[in-house]
Amino acid sequence: LSEKGHQPFSYDNLSLVFNGEIYNYIEIRELLINQGYSFKTGSDTEVFLIAYHAYGDDCFKMFNGMWSAGIYDNQNESLKLVRDRYGIKPLYYYHKEDSIYFSSEVKFILEFISNVKSNINMVFDYVEHSKIWHTSETMFSEIHQVSPGEILVYDGNNISFDSYYSLTSS
């Protein structure tokens, strides 16, 4: 909660925006200190980014908590959007041509879409079955969500997906 922890948070060639909380960040911080890393803040945001620097995508498996994040790699000019393994913190995105918008709240993305269309299938699922979290779709046809335990990679043109966690694999 200090100015040192303001976002976007940067380290080396990486920048992070992060929403949530890593409950075991103190233990991970100690592990990283033992590997030679130093810290300027006491924030879980800094631990998140330095853990990513040290371990890459494997760091996500280490985190206990509720979070969603965007990590931009200046060197590779790529963006990763990632969500906690159980999907507690939402992470929405809208991709059009050479742009991507993301947020943990749909209302911020809606500001960038001029003609929003409802996703009638999701509206039906909600009205008929009270289900809305069983897919990457949302109530809006143009807006999607990163699934729990999933990594979205955006390279400036294309989107690809990878998974670091699956309920069926644990």
Secondary structure, DSSP 8 states (H G I E B T S, - for coil): --GGG-SSEEETTEEEEEEEEETTHHHHHHHHHHTT---SS--HHHHHHHHHHHHGGGHHHH--EEEEEEEEETTTTEEEEEE-TT--S--EEEEETTEEEEESSHHHHHTT-SS--B-HHHHHHHHHH---SSSSB-SBTT-EE--TTEEEEE-SS-EEEEES--GGG-
